[in-house]
């Protein structure tokens, strides 16, 4: 029987337990998980006790693996294929997919509670269903997912590095390329230099931004930011962060990115932009923030939301893989801690302490 990290809720400790896995149904695949990243979204679910989800549940949504079996009607996948998981499945046919907002896909909304597209799961224990976070349950040795929840990738990329593409990389990278559409020669500020922020920084470097300002109060994260391409670093220990950015740029950046997700950082992102600039907010930590109306209206500034990079995963993942294989996208450097299923709590501790760029659970590597 395969094993998984199972969350029972009520803030009980995570446990590694055996579970049963049903065969894939039509348009589903069984995938052996190679590696899975440890993301703040996993921590949010754990700290929130899994409210709104089907408990018990297997956490994990940022993963890579190898296809073992395909269900009826599956096209384009076969046993042995290497795949990256999509946090939100993208059908390609709904009004959001066709309208240029594929991460808002109707199918993706159906997996939020921890089920597959038909409202059930393929994992169970003693005959009782176990939820699968994001319709995946990737902190497991094996899972069954819809065929629109994975993208086939080049086997040349190591699977632990490929796992990070599925959330942290595509979200941070897409904030720059798809949401703000940063161009060569631009100036940007990135608030929060964890996994998402570092990928925004390297995206800005890759597209040719002239000035990339990293903003964080953790010196370790600022050191990481320099490695990934930051040209300047800003910390509140040296004074007001917004004023420092304004001074460095002579009036503000073209685009500012908030990856912290609290009111003050969202407000700061808007204030760091020059008139006509764009602030991009990522993260679901706190739901409300305020801003000065005149900053927005009289400055003709824009505020945009970023959900998972706002791109088509079937296009984004192969593009990111190529950038890695070409030596431009830094993934090896992102993997700063490797753990096993049994020691995933160590990854949470390291994340909370700000000690890592990203932790990866190596499962079948």
N, C-alpha and C positions, 0 to 999 in steps of 0.2 A: 504493500500500500504506500502511496506517496505521502509526503509530509508537507506541512505548511505552518506558517505563523498565524495563529488564530486569535482574534480579539473577541472576547465574550461580552465586553461592555462593562458599564458600572465601574470604570477605571480599574478593573482587575488587570493583573500583569499579563502580558502577552505570553502565549504558550506555543510550543512546537508540538503538533499532534498529527497522527495519521488521519486520513480522510478517504472517502470513496469518490471516484471520479467517473461520471457517466460518459458514454460514447458521444461523439459529436453528432448533432442533428444536421438537417439540411442547412447548407451555407455556414457551417461551423468547422473549426479546426481544433485538433488536439495538439498542443505545443508543449515541449519539454523546455522549461525555463532555464536559461543559462545564467543570467544575472539580472538583478533588479536594483535600481537606485533607491536611496532613502531620501524622500522629499518632504518639504514642510507640509505639504498636503496630507501626507501620511500622519505626521505628528498632529496636525489639526484634528483629524478624525479621531485619533487615539485620545487626545486631551479632551475632546468633546464627548467622549463616551459613545461615539457612533450614532449620535442622534440623527434620526431620519433614515437610517440604513437598516437592512435586514441583518439582525444579529443571531448567532455569532457570524463573524465575517473575516475573510482573509484579506489583509491589507495588501498594498503594493499595486503600482500602476505604471511605473517607469521601468520597462523591461525589454529584454531581447531573448530569443530562444530559437529552437529548431522544430520545424513542423514534423509531427510523427504520423498523423492521420488526417484525412480530409473527409468531410461529410458529403452527402449527395448535393450536387449542383455547384460545388466549389470549382471555380475556374481561376487559373493563374497561379495556383499553389500546389505543391506536391511534397511528399516526405523528403526530408533532408534540406528543404529550403530554410535559409536564415531569415528571421523576421524581427522587426521592431514593433512594439505594441503602440496603439493610438489611444490616448486617454479618452477621447470622444470618437466613437465610430462616425464615419462620414459616408453617407449613402450616395451622394453625388446627384440626387434627383429632387430633393425637397427644395422649398423656396429659399432657404438659407444657403444651401450648397450652390444653387444656381445663381443666387443673388450676390455671391462674393463673400459670404460669411460662413464658410464651411465648418468652423469650430462651434457654430451654433446649431448644427444639424439636428433635426428632429430626432433621429435615431440616437444621437448622443444623450439626449435628455432622458431616454428610457433606461440608461444604465446607471444613473446617479444613485439610486437606492441600493445598488449592489446586485443587480440581476442582469441577465442577458436580455436580448431584444424581446423575447417572448414573456418576460416577467418572471422567469424561473432561473434556477442556477443548475450547474452541473456538478457542483461539489456538495457532498453530504457527509453526515456522521451518524451512524446508528439509525439510518433511515430519515434523519431530519436534515433539511437543507441548510447549507452554509452560504452566506452571502459572498459575493466576489466584488471587491471594490472596483468601481469603474467598469463593471462587467468583465473583469479580468481575474483579480485575486492573484497578483503576480509574486507575492512572497510565498511561493509554493514551488514544489518540484515539477509540477505539471498542471496544466489547466486546459479548459475548453473555452474558446471565444468565437464570436462571429467573424466571418471572413473579412468584414469591413473594419475590423478592429486591429488589423495587422497590415504591415507593408513589407514586401520582400526587399532584401538588401543584398549588396555585394558581399560575398563570403570573405573577401580580403580584409575586412575590418574586424578586429577582435570583438567578440560578443560583449564583454564587460563594458568596453567603451561605447559600443553601439547602444547599449541599454539607456545611456544618458540622453540619447537623441530624443527619446519618447516624451520627455516633459521639460526638464531643465534647459536643454540646449535649444529645442525648437521654440520654446516660449520666449527665452531671452533674445535669441537670434531674430525671431520674427517680429519682436517689438520694434527692432531697429529697421529691418528690411521691408516688412509688410505694413506695419502700423504707421510709424513715423516716416518711412521711406527716406531714410537718411542718405544723402548724396556725398560724393567725393568732395572734400574740402570743407565739410560741415563742422560745426562745433556741437558737442553733446555733453550732458552731465548724467551720470548714472548713480542714483541714490540706493545704497544697499548692495554690497559687493559679495553676496553669497553666490550660490550656484546660478541663479537666474541673471544676476547682475554681471557676473564674469562673462557670461555668454553674450550679453548685450555689448559689453566692452569689446570682445573679440569680433563681434559682428561689425561694430563701428570701425574697428581697425581694418577688417577685410574689405569693407566698401570704400575705404580711403578717407575717413573723417580726419580732419586736420588736428582737432583738439578734442581729447577724450578725458573728461574730468571725473574721477572716481570719488564718491562721497560716502564716507562711513566713519564710525567712531572706533572701529576695531582695527588696530594696526596690522594684525595678521592678515585681515581681509584686504587692506590697502596694499600690502606687500604682494598678495596674489594679483590684485588689480594691475599692478605695474607689469607683472609677468604676462598678463593677457592683453596688454596694449594701452593701458592708461598713460596719458602724457602728463597728467597732473593729479594730485590727490588732495582732498579737502577733508578736514575733521573739525568738529566743534571745539576741540581742545585749542584750536588756533583762532577761535572767534566765530562769529556768525557765519554759518555755512553758505547761506544765500549770498551774503555780501562778498564772501570770498570768490564765489563763482562769477558774480557780476564784475568784480575787480579783475579777475583773470581774463575775462572775455571782452571787457570794455562795454558791458551793457547787457549781457545775457547770452544764452546758447540758443541754437536753432531748435534743439529738442532735448527735453529732460525726461528721465525715466525713473519712476518710483517703484522699487521692488521690495519695499518694506511693508507698505500697506497699512499705515496708521495715518490719522488725520494730518499731523504736522508734516510728514514727508510728502504727502500728496499736495499739500498747500505749497511747500517749498519748491516742488517740481515746477509748478506753474510760475512761481515768482522768479525762478532761475532763468526762465526763457525771455528773450528779447521780444519786442512787439512783433506779432506775426508768427511767433514760435509755437511749438506744440509740446504739451505735457502728456505723457503716456503713463497710465496707472495699471499696474499688475499686482495681483495678490488679493486675497479675500480675508485678510486678518480682521479688519474693522470696517463696518459697512458704510459709515457716514463721514463726510468731511465738508468743510466750508471753504469759500474763497471770496476774494474781493471782486465784486461784479465789475468794477472799473478796470481791474487788471485784465479781465477776460474781454469785455466789450470794447473799451477804448484802446486796448492794446491789440485787438483783433487776434487774440491767442486762441488756441484750441486745446481741449482736454479730450483724450481718447482712451477708451478701455482696451485692454489687451487680454484676450483669452486664448492661451496656448499658441500664441504667435500668429493667429488669424490666417493661416495658410492651409493649402491642400496637402495633407500629410503624404499622400502618394507621390507628390512632387517634392516636398520639402526634405523628406528623409534621404532619398537618393542624392539630392543636391548636397546635403550636409555630409554624407558619406564621401562623396567625391572631394569636397573641400578638405576632409581629414586625410584621405589618401594622397592628395596633392600637397600635404604639409602645411595647409593654411589654418585649418580648424584644430585647435588644441583640445584634445580629449584625454590624452594620457595624463596631462597635468591636472585635469579635473578630478581624477580618481585619487583622492588623498587618503582614503581609508577603505580597507576591504574587510568585510565581516562575513559570518556564516548565519544561517537561519537562527541558530541558537544564541547568537550574540548581537542580534539586531538592536537591543536596547543600548548597546555601546554606541551605535551610530546616532541614536536619538540624543544621547548625552553629549557627543562630540558636536552635533549640530547646534544644540542649545548653547554650548560654550563658545561657539564661533570658531572651532578649531579646524574645520574642514571646508574644502570647496564642495566636495560631494563624497558620500560614502556609498559603496556598492556591495550588495550582498551577492557573493559568488555561490551559486547553487549547483549548477551542472556545467562547470568550466573545465 
